[in-house]
Amino acid sequence: MARQAARKGPQVTDQTGTTRERGADARLPLVLVAVLVAVVVAVLALGTTAFLRGRDLDRTQRTRDEVIAAARQVAINLNSQDYRTIDADLVRQAGGLTGTLAEDVRAHQGKLRDAVVKNRLVTSARVFDAGLVQLDGRQASVLVVVDQTITNARAASTIRRYRFGFDLSEVAGRWLAGNLTAYGLDQ
């Protein structure tokens, strides 16, 4: 018995006459505190991870929305002209473009202006649908389907449906179209 007491450490007898090892009660709260700290750390780590993932998903969704909105606006601008406001229309068209697409559109604006004024042409566009094809950092591709209503002095109004693929780049915080591909024509 003396050996057991020596191995267990100093013995204490409490008021009820129970003998137990000194310090046993003191270790129990320390163990509980250690477990509680470990649980709190784990919950904080999981919460932080979930928060960061959610924030990244929110940022990605905002970027997707910005890219699609920019492509929709470019499609409307490129397909809406009015002979009474053609100069402002041409400035608006060029405002959402960059690179070779901007150069090509600017190169043809004189001829477009002359044709719109000569024929008293009014075109207005409405986006039927748009979808993101690819988003990779500061580059994106979007498909846009546009219904264009065409009115001129010589003929009745017509509606045409166009499908465009836009390649956009983020330039100085704005998404600008740098390439355009037209896909088919419905009348």
C-alpha positions in Angstrom: 0.0 0.0 0.0 2.9 2.3 0.8 4.2 1.7 -2.7 0.9 2.6 -4.3 0.8 5.8 -2.2 4.3 6.7 -3.4 3.4 6.1 -7.0 0.2 8.1 -6.8 1.8 11.1 -5.1 0.8 12.7 -1.8 -2.5 11.6 -0.3 -5.1 13.9 1.2 -8.0 13.1 3.4 -11.0 15.4 3.1 -13.7 16.2 5.6 -15.8 13.1 4.8 -12.8 10.8 5.4 -12.2 10.0 1.7 -8.5 9.7 0.8 -7.5 10.7 -2.7 -4.4 11.9 -4.5 -3.5 15.6 -4.0 -4.0 17.7 -7.2 -6.5 15.3 -8.9 -9.3 17.9 -8.6 -7.0 20.6 -9.9 -6.2 18.6 -13.1 -9.8 18.0 -14.1 -10.6 21.7 -14.7 -7.4 22.1 -16.6 -8.4 19.3 -18.9 -11.8 20.8 -19.4 -10.3 24.2 -20.2 -7.9 22.6 -22.7 -10.8 20.7 -24.4 -12.9 23.9 -24.5 -10.1 25.9 -26.0 -9.5 23.2 -28.7 -13.2 23.2 -29.6 -13.3 27.1 -29.8 -10.2 27.1 -32.0 -11.7 24.5 -34.3 -15.0 26.4 -34.6 -13.2 29.6 -35.4 -11.1 27.9 -38.0 -14.1 26.4 -39.7 -16.0 29.6 -39.5 -13.1 31.6 -41.0 -12.8 29.1 -43.8 -16.5 29.2 -44.6 -16.5 33.0 -44.5 -13.5 33.2 -46.9 -15.1 30.8 -49.3 -18.4 32.7 -49.2 -16.6 36.0 -49.8 -14.8 34.5 -52.8 -18.0 33.1 -54.2 -19.7 36.5 -53.7 -16.7 38.2 -55.5 -16.9 35.7 -58.4 -20.7 36.2 -58.7 -20.3 40.0 -58.7 -17.7 39.7 -61.5 -19.9 37.4 -63.5 -22.8 39.9 -63.2 -20.5 42.8 -64.2 -19.2 40.9 -67.3 -22.6 39.9 -68.5 -24.0 43.5 -67.9 -21.1 44.9 -69.9 -21.6 42.5 -72.8 -25.4 43.2 -72.8 -24.7 47.0 -72.9 -22.2 46.7 -75.7 -24.7 44.6 -77.7 -27.4 47.2 -77.2 -25.0 50.1 -78.1 -23.7 48.4 -81.3 -27.3 47.7 -82.5 -29.0 51.0 -81.6 -28.7 54.0 -83.8 -31.0 56.9 -84.6 -30.4 59.4 -87.5 -31.4 62.2 -85.1 -28.8 61.3 -82.5 -26.2 59.4 -84.5 -23.2 61.3 -83.3 -23.9 60.6 -79.7 -24.8 57.0 -80.6 -21.4 56.5 -82.3 -19.6 57.9 -79.2 -21.6 55.5 -77.0 -20.7 52.6 -79.2 -17.0 53.2 -79.0 -17.1 53.7 -75.2 -17.5 50.0 -74.4 -14.9 48.8 -76.8 -11.2 48.2 -76.8 -8.5 46.7 -79.0 -9.1 45.7 -82.6 -12.9 45.9 -82.2 -12.7 49.5 -81.2 -10.4 50.2 -84.1 -12.7 48.4 -86.6 -15.8 50.2 -85.3 -14.1 53.6 -85.4 -12.9 52.9 -88.9 -16.4 52.3 -90.2 -18.3 55.0 -88.2 -18.2 57.5 -91.1 -19.9 55.1 -93.5 -22.4 54.0 -90.8 -23.2 57.6 -90.0 -23.9 58.5 -93.7 -26.1 55.4 -94.2 -28.1 56.0 -91.0 -28.7 59.7 -91.9 -29.4 59.1 -95.6 -32.0 56.4 -94.9 -33.5 58.1 -91.8 -32.8 54.9 -90.0 -33.8 54.2 -86.4 -32.7 50.9 -84.8 -33.2 49.8 -81.3 -32.0 46.7 -79.6 -33.3 44.6 -76.8 -31.2 41.8 -75.3 -33.2 38.6 -75.4 -30.7 36.6 -73.4 -27.0 36.5 -72.4 -24.8 34.0 -70.8 -21.2 33.7 -69.6 -19.1 31.2 -71.5 -15.8 31.7 -69.8 -14.3 33.8 -67.0 -10.6 33.6 -66.4 -9.2 36.4 -64.3 -9.4 39.6 -66.3 -10.7 37.9 -69.5 -14.2 36.7 -70.3 -16.4 35.4 -73.1 -20.1 36.1 -73.3 -22.8 35.1 -75.8 -25.6 37.6 -76.3 -28.9 37.2 -78.3 -30.3 40.6 -79.4 -33.6 41.5 -81.0 -33.1 44.6 -83.2 -36.1 46.6 -84.4 -35.3 48.5 -87.6 -37.4 51.4 -88.9 -36.6 53.7 -91.9 -38.4 56.1 -94.1 -38.9 53.6 -96.9 -40.2 50.4 -95.3 -42.2 49.0 -92.5 -40.4 48.1 -89.2 -38.7 44.8 -89.1 -37.3 42.8 -86.2 -34.1 40.7 -86.6 -32.5 38.5 -84.1 -28.7 38.4 -83.8 -26.3 36.2 -81.8 -23.0 37.6 -80.8 -20.0 36.3 -79.0 -18.0 39.0 -77.2 -14.5 38.6 -75.7 -14.1 41.1 -72.9 -11.1 42.3 -70.9 -11.0 44.2 -67.7 -9.4 47.5 -68.4 -9.0 50.1 -65.6 -11.8 48.5 -63.7 -14.2 48.3 -66.6 -15.1 45.3 -68.8 -14.6 46.2 -72.4 -15.3 44.2 -75.6 -12.2 43.6 -77.7 -13.6 41.0 -80.1 -16.9 40.2 -81.7 -18.2 37.2 -83.5 -21.6 37.2 -85.1 -23.5 33.8 -85.3 -26.3 33.5 -87.8 -29.3 35.7 -88.5 -33.0 35.0 -87.9 -35.6 37.2 -89.7 
